[in-house]
Amino acid sequence: MKTAILEKIEQIENDRIGLLNKLAEYDEDKLNSKPASGKWSVLQIINHLIISEKLSVIYIKRKLSGKNGLGKATLKSKINAFVLRYGLLLPLKLKAPENVSNLPDYDSFENIKQNWDKVRKSFVSIIIDLPDDMLDKDIFKHPTVGKMNIEGAIDFFDSHFKHHRKQIYSLLTK
């Protein structure tokens, strides 16, 4: 099971690097340009993804520090992961929670890249160091759908990224 999880991590990391390479082709004014009042710029969307991943990493680390209280992933937590993964693929517009939507108006591409690299490295190190007996524990909690195991967390990172990548590519073509 851990091999499959590490393969998923490699894929989402390749997707992230691909997006960053694409964004490197644009100037910072374009990346910081908001399409309309109240809408996010490309770099604000990336900041949103970074904050979301960072808060997830903090939560997972906190849960892992108190291993005894972790429950085994249930059918409900597997359904939570499924609903979240496929819900993010739908063309629905959801309001982001306050803690992941307080975004700077302007940022540099290099700062964004460094921050995301740091957060992602932290997440990958959690996965690599995660004991096999923790793979089926509910160590992640999404604010909307609830608890899930580490594979559910990875699926969330992947679907959340893909959801916003579409938005980013749409902004870049305007």
N, C-alpha and C positions, 0 to 999 in steps of 0.2 A: 504494500500500500504506500509506503514512504517513497518508493521509486516513482510511482504515478504522481504523487504530490510534488516531488522535485521536478518532474517533467512539466507539470502545470506551471510551476514557478518559473522555469526557464522560458516557457512560451509567453507568459505575461510580461516577463522582463524584456524579451525580444520585441514585443509589441510596444512597450514603453520607450525603449531605445529608438525604435523606428519612428515613433511620433516625435521624439526630441530631435532626431536627425532632420525630419521634415521641417520642424519649427525653426531650426537653425538657419534655414534658407530665407527667413523673413526678418525685416528690421523690427526693432523693439516698439516703434510707434504703431506699426500694424498689429503686433501681438498685444499691445495694451489698448487698442482702439475698441471702444464699446459700440455695438451695433445700434443701440438706442438707450435712452435713459432707463435705468433700472435693469438693464441687461448686462451680463458678464462679458468681459473681454476674454480672449484666448488665455492669457496668463492668469486671469482670475479663475477661469475654469481649472487650469492646472493647479493653482493654489488650493482650490477646493478639493481636488483629488488628493493632494499632498496632506492637507489637514485631516481629511477623512482617514487616510492610511495611518497617519501619525497617531490619531486618537485610538484607532483600532489596535495598533502596536502597544500603546500604553495600557489599554484594557487587557490585552492578552498577557502581557508581562505581569500585570497585577494578579490576574487569575492564576498564572503559573506559579507565582510566589506562594500561593496558598493551595497547593495541589489537592489536599485532603477534601476540600469542599466542592470539588468539581464532579458533576454528575456525568454519567455516560450519555452520549448522544442518543436521543430517542427518535421514534418515528416523527414526532412533532418537530424536532429540530431539523430533521432531514427535509420535511415538508417546508419549513421556514426557509431553508437554503434554496430549495427548488423555486418557491414563490418569488424570492428575492432575485434570483438569477434570471428567471424568465420574465419577471415583472419589469426589470430594467431594460429588457430588449424591446418592450412595447413603446410606441411613440407617445408615451404619457408625459405630461409636464407636472413634476411634483415640486413642492416648495422644500428647499433644503433646510434642515434644522439650523437654528441660530449659530450653534457652535462650529459649524462647517461653512458658514456663509458670510462671516465677517472678514472680508477680503480687502487687501490693499488696492487702491485705485491704480497704482503704477508699480511695476516690479521689473527687475532686469531678468533677461533670459538666463544668464549665468547663475544668478541667485536661485532661480526656480530649479534649474538643473541640479545644482549642488544640494539644495534641500531635499529634492525628490530622491536623489542618489542616496543620501544619508538615511532617509526613512525606509527606503526599499532595502538597503543593506541590513538594517536592523530587523526588518521583517524576515528576510531570507535567513539571517542567523538564527532567529527563533525556530524556523522550520528545520534547519539543519541540526540544531541542538535538541529538538523535541524528541523525548523518549517515545518509543513505539507504543507504550501503554497509554500515552496521552493523545494519540491520534483519534481515538473515538470518544473523547471527552468534549463537553460543551465549554470551550474556552473563549468563544467569541460571542458577542451579543450586538446585533444590529438594532438601532433604536426603533425601527418600525416593525420588523418581523420577529425579533427575539433571538434566542440562543441557537448556536450551531457549533459544529466542530471546526477544526482548522481547515479542512477541505472546503467547508461552507464559506469560511473567511476568504480563502483564495478565490473561490467562485465569485464572491462579492467584489473583490478587487478587480477581477477580470471583467465582470459585467458592467460594473460602475465605470471602469475605464472605457469600455467599448461604447457605452451609452454617451459619454461625454466626447469621445473621439469623433463621433458623427457630428456633434454640435460644433466642435472645433473645425473640422474640415468644411463645414457649411460656412462658418465665419470667414475662413481663409479665402473662400471663393467669391466673397462679396466685395 
